[in-house]
Amino acid sequence: MNLLLRCAFAVLLGLMPVLAGAVPATPADSTDQRVHVTYAEPQNFSENRSYGYQDRYNGVHYLEPLRAYLIKRAAPLLAAGQRLDVTITDIQLAGGYEPWQGPSWSHVRIMSNRYPPRIDLSFRWIGSDGKVLREGSRKLFNLAYLDSGTAMIGSSDPLRYDKALIDRWLRRGLQHL
């Protein structure tokens, strides 16, 4: 019984930001027209094939929050008239489930370096004159995400490790994407 209570507590902690309103479903800052984020066949994403469009066990929706976060973080990097188009081609959220540990563990996302976050994307940075300044594809991942200190310290955001991948990619600036 003690193990079951600990699992229920872990699930509740994971949902606290959502219940408290800290993770809005559609943030207002996802409307910046200079950054366009699209998902290419999200039904085929690694995460969706494993757990569905939302983390079916803990109710964490991730497509819209990740889109909004990328828009929020990339928009300030753009000069007037510039645009950034990003197409996300695959996502595997940090952590994984280990139902073989027993029924009380089937709803607990295990954070382990065995389950690193990954976001595959292609991008096109377009200047104010309409010319492509930079374009390419990237595979964002962090095999040691738990040890690297890249996630927002003290954050209880269930997508903190995945958002840290976006921050790490953008931190270098648009010239070095």
N, C-alpha and C positions, 0 to 999 in steps of 0.2 A: 504494500500500500504506500509506503514511503516513496518508492520509486515513481509510482503513478502521480503522486502529489508534486514531486520535483519536475516531472515532464509537463504537467499542467501549468506549473509556475513558469517554466521556460517558454511555453507557447504564449502565455499571457504577457510575458515581458516582450516578446517579439511583436505583439499586437498593440502594445501601449502607445506608440507614436500614432498609429492609425486611429485608435479610440480617442486619443487626446486631441486629434485634429492636426497633429504636427506634420502629417504626410497627406496633403490634400489630394483628392483624386484628379482634379484638373486645375493645376496652379495657374494663377493669372499671368505669370511671366512666360507662359508657353506660347504667347501670341506674337512675339517679335518676328516680323516678316523678313528680316535679313538672314535668319537661319532656318533652313528647311530640313526637317528630319523625317525620313520615311523608312518604313520597314519592308524589306523584300521578302515576301513569302514567310511571314512570322509563324505560320502553322508548321513550317519545317525547321524552326529554330531548335537547337539542342534542348534548351529548357522546356519548350512547348511539347516536344516529343516525350520528354520524361515526366513533366508535371502539369502541363496545360498552360493556358494563357495567364493564369494566375497560379500562384503556389496553391494548389488545390487543398493542401493540408492546413495552411495558415492564412489563407485569404489575402495574400500579398499580391496586388496587381503591380506589374513592373513595366509594361510597355509605355504607358503614358507618363508615369513619373520619370523614367529614364529619358524620354523624349524632352520633357519639360526641363529637366536638369541640364541636358546638353545645350538646349537653346539658351537657358539662363547663363550658363558659363561661357558659351562661345560668343554671344552677342556683344559683350563689351570689348572683345578683341578686334572687332571689325571697324574699319574707318567708314566714314559717311559714303553711302552708295555701294559699298561692298556687300557681297552675299556669300554664304557658306551653305552648300547643299551636302547633306550627309545621308547616305543610305546604309542602314544597318542590315547586315546579311545573316548574322547569327549571334545568339546570346546564350551563354551558360552562366547562370547566377552562381555566386559564391555559395559553397556548401552543397550538401547532398543528403539524401535520406538513406537510412540503413534499417529497413524493416526487418531484416533477418536478426536484429538485436532483440526482437520481441515486440509484441503488440503495443506496449506502452512507448516504444521508440518510433513507431511508424509515422508519427506526426511531428517529429522533431528534426529540424534541419541541422545537420552536424557540420559545424565549421571546422574544416581540416584542410591542410595543404594538399590533401589528396583530391579535393574538390575546388580547384582554383576558379575564380571568375574569368570569363572571356567574352569579349565583344569584338566581332569582326565587322568591318565597315569599309565603305569607299566614300571619298569626299571630293568636292570640287570647290575651290575658293575662287570666286569671281570678283574682279575689280570693278570699280565704278564705271569704267569704259566698256564693260561687258566681256573683256578678255579674261581667259582662265589664267590665274596667277600661280596656282598649284593644284594638282590633283593626284590621287593615288588611292591605294587600299592599305589598310592596316589591320593587324590582328593584335588587339589589346588584351594582355593577360598579365597576371602576376602570380607566379608559382609559389611565392612565399608571402602571400597577401596577409597572413596572420602575423608574420614576424617583421614585416617591412615598416609598419607604423604609418602607412599611407592613408589608411581610413581616417575619417574624422574622429579624433580622440574624444571619447565620452559620448559619442553619438549612439542612439538606440535605433537609428534608421535601419530597417531591414535590408536596404539596398546600399548601405554605406561602402561596402567593398567594391561594388559594381560602379558606383559613382566615382570612387577613387581612381578607377581605370580611366574614366573620362577626364578627370582633373589632371592626371599624370600625362595624358596625351596632349591636352591643351596648354599645360604649363610652359612648354617650350616656346610657345607663340606660333602664330600662323605661318611664319616664314620657315619653320622647321617641322611642320606637320608631317 
